[in-house]
Amino acid sequence: MSDEQEKLIKTTIYLEEEVIEALAELAEQYAKETGQKWSKGAVIRVALSEFFSKRGRIL
């Protein structure tokens, strides 16, 4: 993520329980790897950024 603080807009999404569990696991894994706190929302933002960039759209 960039050094600048990005403005985040609160959004509600509905996900299956298994997806929530997987997001929590990935957040914990990223935290161990980076030494920084990761939230489920941060994992979603990284995943969406990669999804869009693979389709030629840089956000």
Gaussian input, Z-matrix of N, CA and C with variables (Angstrom, degrees):
# hf/3-21g

backbone

0 1
 N
 C     1     B1
 C     2     B2     1     A1
 N     3     B3     2     A2     1     D1
 C     4     B4     3     A3     2     D2
 C     5     B5     4     A4     3     D3
 N     6     B6     5     A5     4     D4
 C     7     B7     6     A6     5     D5
 C     8     B8     7     A7     6     D6
 N     9     B9     8     A8     7     D7
 C    10    B10     9     A9     8     D8
 C    11    B11    10    A10     9     D9
 N    12    B12    11    A11    10    D10
 C    13    B13    12    A12    11    D11
 C    14    B14    13    A13    12    D12
 N    15    B15    14    A14    13    D13
 C    16    B16    15    A15    14    D14
 C    17    B17    16    A16    15    D15
 N    18    B18    17    A17    16    D16
 C    19    B19    18    A18    17    D17
 C    20    B20    19    A19    18    D18
 N    21    B21    20    A20    19    D19
 C    22    B22    21    A21    20    D20
 C    23    B23    22    A22    21    D21
 N    24    B24    23    A23    22    D22
 C    25    B25    24    A24    23    D23
 C    26    B26    25    A25    24    D24
 N    27    B27    26    A26    25    D25
 C    28    B28    27    A27    26    D26
 C    29    B29    28    A28    27    D27
 N    30    B30    29    A29    28    D28
 C    31    B31    30    A30    29    D29
 C    32    B32    31    A31    30    D30
 N    33    B33    32    A32    31    D31
 C    34    B34    33    A33    32    D32
 C    35    B35    34    A34    33    D33
 N    36    B36    35    A35    34    D34
 C    37    B37    36    A36    35    D35
 C    38    B38    37    A37    36    D36
 N    39    B39    38    A38    37    D37
 C    40    B40    39    A39    38    D38
 C    41    B41    40    A40    39    D39
 N    42    B42    41    A41    40    D40
 C    43    B43    42    A42    41    D41
 C    44    B44    43    A43    42    D42
 N    45    B45    44    A44    43    D43
 C    46    B46    45    A45    44    D44
 C    47    B47    46    A46    45    D45
 N    48    B48    47    A47    46    D46
 C    49    B49    48    A48    47    D47
 C    50    B50    49    A49    48    D48
 N    51    B51    50    A50    49    D49
 C    52    B52    51    A51    50    D50
 C    53    B53    52    A52    51    D51
 N    54    B54    53    A53    52    D52
 C    55    B55    54    A54    53    D53
 C    56    B56    55    A55    54    D54
 N    57    B57    56    A56    55    D55
 C    58    B58    57    A57    56    D56
 C    59    B59    58    A58    57    D57
 N    60    B60    59    A59    58    D58
 C    61    B61    60    A60    59    D59
 C    62    B62    61    A61    60    D60
 N    63    B63    62    A62    61    D61
 C    64    B64    63    A63    62    D62
 C    65    B65    64    A64    63    D63
 N    66    B66    65    A65    64    D64
 C    67    B67    66    A66    65    D65
 C    68    B68    67    A67    66    D66
 N    69    B69    68    A68    67    D67
 C    70    B70    69    A69    68    D68
 C    71    B71    70    A70    69    D69
 N    72    B72    71    A71    70    D70
 C    73    B73    72    A72    71    D71
 C    74    B74    73    A73    72    D72
 N    75    B75    74    A74    73    D73
 C    76    B76    75    A75    74    D74
 C    77    B77    76    A76    75    D75
 N    78    B78    77    A77    76    D76
 C    79    B79    78    A78    77    D77
 C    80    B80    79    A79    78    D78
 N    81    B81    80    A80    79    D79
 C    82    B82    81    A81    80    D80
 C    83    B83    82    A82    81    D81
 N    84    B84    83    A83    82    D82
 C    85    B85    84    A84    83    D83
 C    86    B86    85    A85    84    D84
 N    87    B87    86    A86    85    D85
 C    88    B88    87    A87    86    D86
 C    89    B89    88    A88    87    D87
 N    90    B90    89    A89    88    D88
 C    91    B91    90    A90    89    D89
 C    92    B92    91    A91    90    D90
 N    93    B93    92    A92    91    D91
 C    94    B94    93    A93    92    D92
 C    95    B95    94    A94    93    D93
 N    96    B96    95    A95    94    D94
 C    97    B97    96    A96    95    D95
 C    98    B98    97    A97    96    D96
 N    99    B99    98    A98    97    D97
 C   100   B100    99    A99    98    D98
 C   101   B101   100   A100    99    D99
 N   102   B102   101   A101   100   D100
 C   103   B103   102   A102   101   D101
 C   104   B104   103   A103   102   D102
 N   105   B105   104   A104   103   D103
 C   106   B106   105   A105   104   D104
 C   107   B107   106   A106   105   D105
 N   108   B108   107   A107   106   D106
 C   109   B109   108   A108   107   D107
 C   110   B110   109   A109   108   D108
 N   111   B111   110   A110   109   D109
 C   112   B112   111   A111   110   D110
 C   113   B113   112   A112   111   D111
 N   114   B114   113   A113   112   D112
 C   115   B115   114   A114   113   D113
 C   116   B116   115   A115   114   D114
 N   117   B117   116   A116   115   D115
 C   118   B118   117   A117   116   D116
 C   119   B119   118   A118   117   D117
 N   120   B120   119   A119   118   D118
 C   121   B121   120   A120   119   D119
 C   122   B122   121   A121   120   D120
 N   123   B123   122   A122   121   D121
 C   124   B124   123   A123   122   D122
 C   125   B125   124   A124   123   D123
 N   126   B126   125   A125   124   D124
 C   127   B127   126   A126   125   D125
 C   128   B128   127   A127   126   D126
 N   129   B129   128   A128   127   D127
 C   130   B130   129   A129   128   D128
 C   131   B131   130   A130   129   D129
 N   132   B132   131   A131   130   D130
 C   133   B133   132   A132   131   D131
 C   134   B134   133   A133   132   D132
 N   135   B135   134   A134   133   D133
 C   136   B136   135   A135   134   D134
 C   137   B137   136   A136   135   D135
 N   138   B138   137   A137   136   D136
 C   139   B139   138   A138   137   D137
 C   140   B140   139   A139   138   D138
 N   141   B141   140   A140   139   D139
 C   142   B142   141   A141   140   D140
 C   143   B143   142   A142   141   D141
 N   144   B144   143   A143   142   D142
 C   145   B145   144   A144   143   D143
 C   146   B146   145   A145   144   D144
 N   147   B147   146   A146   145   D145
 C   148   B148   147   A147   146   D146
 C   149   B149   148   A148   147   D147
 N   150   B150   149   A149   148   D148
 C   151   B151   150   A150   149   D149
 C   152   B152   151   A151   150   D150
 N   153   B153   152   A152   151   D151
 C   154   B154   153   A153   152   D152
 C   155   B155   154   A154   153   D153
 N   156   B156   155   A155   154   D154
 C   157   B157   156   A156   155   D155
 C   158   B158   157   A157   156   D156
 N   159   B159   158   A158   157   D157
 C   160   B160   159   A159   158   D158
 C   161   B161   160   A160   159   D159
 N   162   B162   161   A161   160   D160
 C   163   B163   162   A162   161   D161
 C   164   B164   163   A163   162   D162
 N   165   B165   164   A164   163   D163
 C   166   B166   165   A165   164   D164
 C   167   B167   166   A166   165   D165
 N   168   B168   167   A167   166   D166
 C   169   B169   168   A168   167   D167
 C   170   B170   169   A169   168   D168
 N   171   B171   170   A170   169   D169
 C   172   B172   171   A171   170   D170
 C   173   B173   172   A172   171   D171
 N   174   B174   173   A173   172   D172
 C   175   B175   174   A174   173   D173
 C   176   B176   175   A175   174   D174

   B1=1.4384
   B2=1.5267
   B3=1.2913
   B4=1.4513
   B5=1.5215
   B6=1.3502
   B7=1.4512
   B8=1.5260
   B9=1.3351
   B10=1.4513
   B11=1.5161
   B12=1.3331
   B13=1.4563
   B14=1.5272
   B15=1.3004
   B16=1.4546
   B17=1.5230
   B18=1.3256
   B19=1.4535
   B20=1.5203
   B21=1.3121
   B22=1.4488
   B23=1.5208
   B24=1.3049
   B25=1.4544
   B26=1.5173
   B27=1.3198
   B28=1.4560
   B29=1.5290
   B30=1.3399
   B31=1.4544
   B32=1.5221
   B33=1.3013
   B34=1.4606
   B35=1.5188
   B36=1.3422
   B37=1.4599
   B38=1.5223
   B39=1.2963
   B40=1.4513
   B41=1.5273
   B42=1.3376
   B43=1.4578
   B44=1.5247
   B45=1.3263
   B46=1.4501
   B47=1.5322
   B48=1.3135
   B49=1.4648
   B50=1.5306
   B51=1.3349
   B52=1.4607
   B53=1.5245
   B54=1.3231
   B55=1.4626
   B56=1.5248
   B57=1.3215
   B58=1.4666
   B59=1.5280
   B60=1.3111
   B61=1.4718
   B62=1.5246
   B63=1.3310
   B64=1.4709
   B65=1.5253
   B66=1.3294
   B67=1.4650
   B68=1.5261
   B69=1.3136
   B70=1.4661
   B71=1.5257
   B72=1.3365
   B73=1.4617
   B74=1.5235
   B75=1.3292
   B76=1.4629
   B77=1.5213
   B78=1.3122
   B79=1.4675
   B80=1.5247
   B81=1.3185
   B82=1.4690
   B83=1.5319
   B84=1.3303
   B85=1.4650
   B86=1.5244
   B87=1.3357
   B88=1.4611
   B89=1.5265
   B90=1.3133
   B91=1.4656
   B92=1.5299
   B93=1.3222
   B94=1.4648
   B95=1.5267
   B96=1.3441
   B97=1.4667
   B98=1.5245
   B99=1.3241
   B100=1.4622
   B101=1.5199
   B102=1.3276
   B103=1.4601
   B104=1.5208
   B105=1.3327
   B106=1.4612
   B107=1.5250
   B108=1.3275
   B109=1.4499
   B110=1.5365
   B111=1.3281
   B112=1.4632
   B113=1.5162
   B114=1.3145
   B115=1.4618
   B116=1.5225
   B117=1.3143
   B118=1.4710
   B119=1.5234
   B120=1.3279
   B121=1.4614
   B122=1.5165
   B123=1.3222
   B124=1.4631
   B125=1.5254
   B126=1.3277
   B127=1.4642
   B128=1.5306
   B129=1.3167
   B130=1.4710
   B131=1.5245
   B132=1.3407
   B133=1.4700
   B134=1.5187
   B135=1.3362
   B136=1.4677
   B137=1.5291
   B138=1.3294
   B139=1.4679
   B140=1.5221
   B141=1.3200
   B142=1.4650
   B143=1.5250
   B144=1.3182
   B145=1.4591
   B146=1.5266
   B147=1.3251
   B148=1.4666
   B149=1.5271
   B150=1.3187
   B151=1.4605
   B152=1.5320
   B153=1.3398
   B154=1.4584
   B155=1.5252
   B156=1.3189
   B157=1.4698
   B158=1.5271
   B159=1.3280
   B160=1.4591
   B161=1.5231
   B162=1.3118
   B163=1.4579
   B164=1.5221
   B165=1.3303
   B166=1.4521
   B167=1.5098
   B168=1.3079
   B169=1.4680
   B170=1.5227
   B171=1.3073
   B172=1.4600
   B173=1.5276
   B174=1.3145
   B175=1.4657
   B176=1.4964
   A1=108.73
   A2=115.94
   A3=119.77
   A4=110.91
   A5=114.72
   A6=120.00
   A7=111.67
   A8=116.08
   A9=119.74
   A10=109.18
   A11=114.93
   A12=120.37
   A13=108.78
   A14=117.33
   A15=121.73
   A16=109.45
   A17=116.27
   A18=120.52
   A19=108.29
   A20=116.10
   A21=121.65
   A22=109.24
   A23=116.41
   A24=122.51
   A25=108.07
   A26=115.82
   A27=120.56
   A28=109.49
   A29=115.18
   A30=122.36
   A31=108.60
   A32=116.21
   A33=121.05
   A34=108.89
   A35=115.63
   A36=121.07
   A37=107.67
   A38=115.68
   A39=121.30
   A40=108.20
   A41=115.69
   A42=121.78
   A43=109.59
   A44=115.62
   A45=120.94
   A46=109.49
   A47=115.61
   A48=121.32
   A49=111.38
   A50=116.82
   A51=120.63
   A52=111.68
   A53=116.90
   A54=121.02
   A55=109.94
   A56=117.20
   A57=121.30
   A58=110.11
   A59=116.58
   A60=121.11
   A61=110.45
   A62=117.33
   A63=121.25
   A64=110.52
   A65=117.29
   A66=120.61
   A67=111.10
   A68=116.35
   A69=120.27
   A70=110.75
   A71=117.15
   A72=121.02
   A73=111.16
   A74=116.87
   A75=120.01
   A76=111.19
   A77=117.18
   A78=120.58
   A79=110.12
   A80=116.23
   A81=120.78
   A82=110.93
   A83=116.33
   A84=121.00
   A85=110.60
   A86=117.62
   A87=121.20
   A88=110.79
   A89=117.14
   A90=120.81
   A91=110.46
   A92=116.88
   A93=120.57
   A94=111.04
   A95=116.57
   A96=121.15
   A97=112.45
   A98=116.80
   A99=120.65
   A100=114.26
   A101=117.05
   A102=120.08
   A103=112.30
   A104=116.68
   A105=121.71
   A106=108.82
   A107=116.06
   A108=120.63
   A109=109.98
   A110=116.19
   A111=122.54
   A112=108.37
   A113=116.21
   A114=121.23
   A115=109.52
   A116=116.12
   A117=120.05
   A118=109.51
   A119=117.28
   A120=121.08
   A121=112.12
   A122=116.99
   A123=120.39
   A124=110.60
   A125=116.71
   A126=120.49
   A127=109.57
   A128=117.17
   A129=121.01
   A130=110.17
   A131=117.47
   A132=120.39
   A133=111.14
   A134=118.30
   A135=121.87
   A136=109.98
   A137=116.62
   A138=120.35
   A139=110.99
   A140=117.79
   A141=120.77
   A142=111.41
   A143=116.93
   A144=120.71
   A145=110.28
   A146=116.83
   A147=121.00
   A148=110.61
   A149=117.14
   A150=121.76
   A151=111.03
   A152=116.05
   A153=119.87
   A154=112.19
   A155=117.85
   A156=119.95
   A157=111.44
   A158=117.95
   A159=120.65
   A160=111.51
   A161=116.08
   A162=120.93
   A163=112.52
   A164=114.94
   A165=120.34
   A166=115.93
   A167=116.68
   A168=119.60
   A169=108.45
   A170=115.83
   A171=121.07
   A172=108.36
   A173=115.87
   A174=120.77
   A175=111.53
   D1=155.19
   D2=-176.35
   D3=-73.70
   D4=162.47
   D5=179.20
   D6=-71.34
   D7=-28.21
   D8=178.86
   D9=-72.96
   D10=145.58
   D11=177.44
   D12=-78.87
   D13=117.66
   D14=179.56
   D15=-85.52
   D16=145.45
   D17=177.42
   D18=-76.93
   D19=125.33
   D20=179.19
   D21=-106.42
   D22=141.28
   D23=178.48
   D24=-112.71
   D25=126.66
   D26=-179.14
   D27=-65.85
   D28=129.72
   D29=-177.91
   D30=-137.54
   D31=144.31
   D32=176.70
   D33=-103.73
   D34=130.12
   D35=173.76
   D36=-130.66
   D37=155.30
   D38=178.86
   D39=-112.57
   D40=124.30
   D41=-177.74
   D42=-129.84
   D43=155.28
   D44=176.34
   D45=-67.76
   D46=153.95
   D47=-178.56
   D48=-57.58
   D49=-38.25
   D50=-179.52
   D51=-63.90
   D52=-35.07
   D53=178.89
   D54=-68.73
   D55=-41.97
   D56=177.87
   D57=-60.46
   D58=-43.73
   D59=178.96
   D60=-63.00
   D61=-43.42
   D62=179.87
   D63=-64.50
   D64=-39.56
   D65=177.78
   D66=-63.05
   D67=-41.95
   D68=178.65
   D69=-63.59
   D70=-40.93
   D71=178.26
   D72=-64.18
   D73=-43.84
   D74=179.19
   D75=-65.31
   D76=-39.67
   D77=178.26
   D78=-60.38
   D79=-42.60
   D80=178.39
   D81=-65.53
   D82=-41.80
   D83=179.25
   D84=-63.73
   D85=-46.73
   D86=178.40
   D87=-61.34
   D88=-38.58
   D89=179.22
   D90=-61.89
   D91=-43.01
   D92=178.72
   D93=-65.50
   D94=-39.93
   D95=-177.93
   D96=-70.86
   D97=-37.44
   D98=-173.42
   D99=-100.90
   D100=-18.02
   D101=-176.12
   D102=74.97
   D103=13.19
   D104=178.51
   D105=-121.27
   D106=152.95
   D107=178.68
   D108=-72.22
   D109=134.61
   D110=177.25
   D111=-124.15
   D112=137.27
   D113=175.79
   D114=-104.04
   D115=166.80
   D116=175.36
   D117=-61.35
   D118=-37.88
   D119=178.46
   D120=-62.29
   D121=-38.75
   D122=178.55
   D123=-65.49
   D124=-38.95
   D125=178.25
   D126=-64.39
   D127=-41.55
   D128=178.08
   D129=-62.13
   D130=-43.24
   D131=-179.76
   D132=-62.42
   D133=-41.26
   D134=178.20
   D135=-64.69
   D136=-44.00
   D137=-179.66
   D138=-63.25
   D139=-42.60
   D140=178.93
   D141=-66.76
   D142=-38.68
   D143=178.18
   D144=-60.72
   D145=-44.56
   D146=178.18
   D147=-64.88
   D148=-42.20
   D149=178.82
   D150=-57.45
   D151=-48.53
   D152=-179.52
   D153=-67.88
   D154=-40.50
   D155=-178.58
   D156=-65.39
   D157=-34.40
   D158=177.06
   D159=-65.59
   D160=-21.49
   D161=178.64
   D162=-101.55
   D163=15.72
   D164=174.21
   D165=81.41
   D166=14.07
   D167=-179.86
   D168=-117.06
   D169=110.71
   D170=179.74
   D171=-94.65
   D172=123.96
   D173=179.87
   D174=-103.71

